[in-house]
């Protein structure tokens, strides 16, 4: 496993975005759970829909990152494949 300082800038940026979004989801979910106990008659569907949208964004970010990394060979030290001519 690579240490953080051995990663390239793109990897670090994706990790920062992922940790930020995951932290946001955890905090907002905890607030919704507490709010559901404090105000049981209040509807939570709008907030839950927003959390689902954020999770979909995170999945799209992960898919885009993996698609971008598919041009690299993992066993050969991260060298790029030859571009098609």
N, C-alpha and C positions, 0 to 999 in steps of 0.2 A: 504494500500500500504506500502510495506517495505521501510525503509530508506536504503541508500546505505551501511551504516556500519553494518546493520543487515543481509545483504546478505552473502552467502558463497562465497568462492574464485572462484568457477566455474561460478557462475552467474556474478560476477564482470568482469571476464576475457571475457566472451561472450559479455557483454555490451561494454567493451572497444574496442573489435574487431569490433562490429557493428557500434559504433560511429565513429571509424577511417575510416571504409569503406564508411559509409554514408557521412562523411565530405569530403572524397576524391571525391566521386561522385558529390557532390554539387560544389566543387571548379572547377573540370574539366569541368563540364557542363557549369558553368559560363564563363570559359575561351573559350570554344567552341562557345558559343553564341556571345561573344565579337569578337572572330576571324571571325565568319561568317559575321558580319557587317563590319569589317575592310577589310577582303579579301573575297569578295563574290564569286570569281571565284575558290577559293581553295576547293577541295573536303574534306568533313568531315566524310565520311562513315567509314573510318578506326578507327577514334577516337570514333565514335558512337558505333561501334562494340565492342571496348574495354570496353566502359561503360556498354554495355549489358552483356558482360562476367563477369564484376565485380558484377553486380546486380544478375546474376545467382549464383555466388559464395556466395553472402550474403543470398540468398534464401536457398542454400544448407546448409549454416552454421546454419540458423534458423531451418531447418528441422532436422538436426543432433542434435541440442540442444533439440528440443522438443521430439525427439525419445529417447534421453538419460534421459530426465526428466519423461518419461512416467512410470517409475518404482516407482515413488513417489506418495503418496496419498496427495493431497493438503488440504483436510479437516481435516486430523488427525495430523496436525503439521509437515508434511513433512517426515513421517516415510516411510521406504522402505517396499515394498511388500515382502512377503516371497518368496525366490527363489524356483523354482520347484525342486523336489527331484527325 
